[in-house]
Amino acid sequence: MSKRVLLAKPRGYCAGVDRAVETVERALEQYGAPVYVRKEIVHNKYVVETLSDRGAIFVNETDEVPEGALVVFSAHGVSPMVHEEAAARSLRTIDATCPLVTKVHMEAKRFARDDYDILLIGHEGHEEVEGTAGEAPQHVRLVDTAEDAATVEVRDPSKVVWLSQTTLSVDETMVRVRQLKERFPDLQDPPSDDICYATSNRQVAVKTMAPSCDLVLVVGSKNSSNSVRLVEVALQAGARASYLIDYAKEVDPAWLEGVETIGVTSGASVPDILVMELLKFLEARGWEEVEEITTANEKIAFALPRELRKDLVR
């Protein structure tokens, strides 16, 4: 039996996650601990634990931050109400919202100003969805399920636009859009693609390798929307099995029985050290041959938040 690993590229950190994690690291260096972070800076267990060890304190709401303290807003974005709450408590804020999420916020504000109904395709309760919806609460209707698409009401079918959470499955989002267009033929598309380049690139890489894989292992946390989607995409694209794990030690030996080719990838909030640990784990069990499957080369980088840049020691 020839055992081999297909390693997806691109995988792991996207530019928005890289920027958000570096923001917390630099804030700790610049201002010292503690630095408060509203919600998980990115949806990854290892990242959150590592930053906690260095002095970051993760809170769910702004009112848990002591008055006048420093708080970082996570990569998923926050609503205007959260900014107002922070101002009312005299908090110093650093906004680490991913620029691609900010773009969707700007779109929501623009269409609300023009009095459109905005159909926001996304997962109910996800922080990013709450932040985007909070930009125009009177105008946004959330569309999560097929049932939502069939029942959502709008005021004027000729003034409707769809926007989406940035971390969804590209294919599933288009299924929702087609459902909505059947009901609202005048439904407008976003001015530019809302699903982020990194989410779609990681899905394309998995689709490319999945048909050759007996098993696809996705490194990522269960609350990471884009990581969960990668498991779904792998199965839809032809992998015989696929599982989501935070760490190599979570691999169940039963998954490996009778398996020749294993695909490995990771979500956009996952540091590569976790992927390397998984490759070592597999190598020790006979999967020594690793072939990288490259479908795109990402060269995007985002500048750090301006609130941090002005204080950084040159």
N, C-alpha and C positions, 0 to 999 in steps of 0.2 A: 504494500500500500504506500503510495507516494504522498507524504504529508507536506502540505505547503500552506502558507499564509498569504492572502492578498491584502495589502495594506492600502486603504483609500487615501488619496491625496487630491484635493484638500480635505483636511479634517481638523478638529480641535479649534483653538482660539480664532475668533474673527476679530476684525479691527475694533469693533465696539466693545467687546469683552476685554481685549487687551488694554484699551484705554481706561475702562472702568476699574479694572483691578490695579493698574498702575496709579490711577488717581488715589485710591485708598492707601497704597504703599507710600506714595510721595507725600500725602497728607500726614501720615504717621511720622515720616522723616522730618517734615517741615515744621509741624506744630506739636509733635509728641502725642503720646497716648493720653487719654483715650480719644479716638475719633469715632463718633457715632455714625452708623449707616442705617438708613431707613430701608427695611426689607433686605433680603439677600442681595448683595451687590451684583452677583450673577447667580444663576441657578446651578450651583455645583457645591456639593458637600465638602470636598477637599479644599476648595478655594476659601470657603467660608470658615472652615476650621483653622486653616493656616493663618488667615488674616486675624481671626479671633485671638490666636496665640500671640500675635504681634501687638495686640492692643486695640483692635477694632471692636466696637460693641454694636451688635445688630439688634435693632428694635423694629417693632411692627408699625408703630405710629409715631408721629412727630411729638405728641404730648409725653412720650416716654423719655425725651431728650431734655436734660436740665436746661433751664433758661440761660440764654447767652452762649451755649456750647456750640461746637462745630458739628454739622451733620452733612453727610454725603447722600445724595439721592441716587438710587440704583440705576443700572443701565436700561431698565425697562420703562423708565419715565414716570412722571407723576402729574396729577391734575393741577390746575391753577389753585384749587382749594388747599392743596398741600403746601404750596408756596405761601399762601395767605396765612395758614396755621403757623408756619415756620417764622414768618415775619412778626406775627402776634407774640411769639415767644422770644423775640430778639435773637433768633438762632443765626449763626453764620452758616451759610449753605454753599456747598459745592455740588453742582448738578452734573452727574456723570451719565445722564441719559444718552444712549447711543444716538449719534446724529441721524441715523436712518429712521429711528423712532420719532425724533423731533420733526423730521420731514412729514411723517404721517399726521402728527399733531398740527402742523401748519396747514396741511390739506384740510383737516377737519374744521379748523377755524375759518379757512377761506370759504368752504362750501356752506358753512353755517351762516356766514355774513351774507351770502347770496341766497339764503333761505331755502337751501336744499334739505331734503331728508337724506341722512347718511346711513347706509346699511353697512355696519361694521362687522366683517366676517372675522370671528375669533372665538376663543374659549372663555366661557363665562367664568368670572372670578380671577382670571389671569391679570397680574399687575399691569402689564402693558395695555390690556384692553380697558382697565379701569382708568388709567392715565389718559388714553386717547378719548374715551367717552366723556371724561371730565372736562375736556376742552369745549364741548358743545352738547351738554346733557339734554337740552330740549330738542336737538336735531338728530342725535345718534340712536339707532335701533340696532341691538346686537343680534347677529345671525350666527348661531353656533351649529345647530343641527339641521337636518333636512326638513324637519317639522317647522323649525323657525322660518326657513326659507318659504315654506308653503303658507305660513299664517301671518307673517309680518305685515303690518299696515303702514301705508304712507299717506300723506295728505294730498299730494299731487303727483300722479305717476309720471308726469313729464319733467319733474324736477327731483330726480333721484340719482345718487351716485353711490358706488360701493368703494369701501376702503378695507384694508385687512391688517390683522396682526402680522408682524414681520417674520414670525417664526413658524408659519404653518406649512403643511404639505402643499406644494405647488399644484399637484394634480387634484387634490381634494378641494382646494379653494376654487379651482376652475369648475368643478362639479357644482359647487354652491352658486357660482356666478351664472352658470347656464340655467340652473333652476330659477334664479331670480329674474333672469332676462326673459324667461317664458312668461312670467307674470307681469314684468315691467319692461316692455320692449325698448323704452327710451332710457333705460338704466345706463348711466355714464360710467366709464372706466376711470380709475385714478389717473392723474396727469402722467405719472410714471409708476413703474412696478413697485408695489408696497412690500412684497416679500423680499427679504434682504438677499443680496448677492451671495452671502455666505451660506444661508439656509438652502438656497436652490443649488449652489455648487456642491454642497455636501450630499444632497439628495441625488444629484446627477452621478456623482462618484459611486454611490451605493448601488444605484440602478445599473451601472455599467458592470460592477463586479458580482452582484447578487446571483445572476443566473449560473455562474460557475461555482457557487458556494454551497456546501452542505450545511454550513452554519455561519451566521454573521453575528459577531459580538460588537455591540455598540457601547462604548464607554461614555457614561453620562448619568446624571441624576434623574430620579423619577419625576421631579417637579420641573424639569427642563423640557419645555414644549418641543424645541427643535430636535432634542435627543430622542424623545419618545417617537416623533415622526419618522426618524431614521429606521427604527425597528419596523414600523409599518411599511415603509417604502421598500425595505429589503425583502419582506415577505411577499409584497405585491409584485416585486420584480423577479421573483423566482427562487429566492433562497429557501432551502428546505426548513430551516429553523432560524430564529433570531431572538437574541435576548439583550436586555439593557442591564449593565452592571456599573457600579461606582468604582470597584476595585477588582483586580485579578483574582483575589481570594474568594470572590463571590461566584466564580465559575463552578458549576456543578459537574463533577466528573462524568455523570451520566450523559451530559450534553455532547461529550467528546467521543462517545462510543460509536465506532463505525464511520467516523468522520475523516475525510481526506483533506478537503479544502475549507479553510476557515477565513472568512472575510473579517477584517478589523477596521473599525472607524471610530470617531468620537464626535460628540456634539460640539457646538460652537463655544461652549463655556468650559471646555475641558482642557487642562494643561497637558502637554504632551508627555510629561513624566509618567502619567497614569497609563498611557498607551504603551510606553516603553516597558513598564512593569508587566503589562499583559503579554507583550511579545516574549519577555524573559520567561514568564510562567509557561507559555506555550512551547517555547524552545526546550525547556526542561522535560517536556512531555513528548518530544519527538517532532514538533513542528519547527524545524530549523530553517527551512527555506522560506525567505520572505521576498515577495515581489510587490513593488509599489505600483498601484494603478493610478496614473495621473490623468485627471480630466480637465484641470484648470490650474493656472498659477496665479495666486492672489498677491497683489502688490499694494493693496489699499492700506493706508494708515490714517488715523485721525489725530489731530492735535489734542493735547490735554485741555480740560475745561479752563475757560479764561480766568475764573476766580482763583485757580491754583497757579496758573502761569504767571500772574502778576506778582505772586509772593515767592516764587521759587528762587532760590539762590542761584545767580547766574554763574 
